[in-house]
């Protein structure tokens, strides 16, 4: 009986220990991330501080400060990831989350994303949308060679004199996207699930 109990308990203990180690390791990876030198984070990894909903006119209608999810559950924050969740009960539904801040200066924005299959989202640069999707399936940049389906990808947008040069994993998405003179950053929800992390910005002269 003792031998049988030993055979059962030891594997369970090892499994639990392995799970705890993996969880701690994942937590350590989340906690250890810091913005690149000269950059500041626009998402703290634990809640939606600094983000909001706005009306079509741009007025703030719901602040997310201190919340881990928007009132409709469409946007949520946990474990270093800002998730645009599947729309409940429908295949697609447009929603937009915005920063409380506006960004009139030149800047570099870095953001990592992971898209579910055929997901449709977007990154708003001062209110102008850059399509951010499961590109190879949903387009429009479906000829990308370095895009990693259902894995993490990096978008870098460099804005100078109201013109944005945008890349995904080093490949050009938009070479000269014209932007307004100022405005907030934003994340669109449309179809599927999109995850964002390591959202950081550096203002330029």
Secondary structure as GFF3:
##gff-version 3
##sequence-region A 1 205
A	DSSP	alpha_helix	2	32	.	.	.	ID=ss1
A	DSSP	beta_strand	40	41	.	.	.	ID=ss2
A	DSSP	beta_strand	51	54	.	.	.	ID=ss3
A	DSSP	beta_strand	60	63	.	.	.	ID=ss4
A	DSSP	beta_strand	75	78	.	.	.	ID=ss5
A	DSSP	beta_strand	81	84	.	.	.	ID=ss6
A	DSSP	beta_strand	92	99	.	.	.	ID=ss7
A	DSSP	beta_strand	106	115	.	.	.	ID=ss8
A	DSSP	beta_strand	120	125	.	.	.	ID=ss9
A	DSSP	beta_strand	128	133	.	.	.	ID=ss10
A	DSSP	alpha_helix	135	138	.	.	.	ID=ss11
A	DSSP	beta_strand	153	160	.	.	.	ID=ss12
A	DSSP	beta_strand	163	168	.	.	.	ID=ss13
A	DSSP	beta_strand	171	178	.	.	.	ID=ss14
A	DSSP	beta_strand	185	191	.	.	.	ID=ss15
A	DSSP	beta_strand	194	204	.	.	.	ID=ss16
###
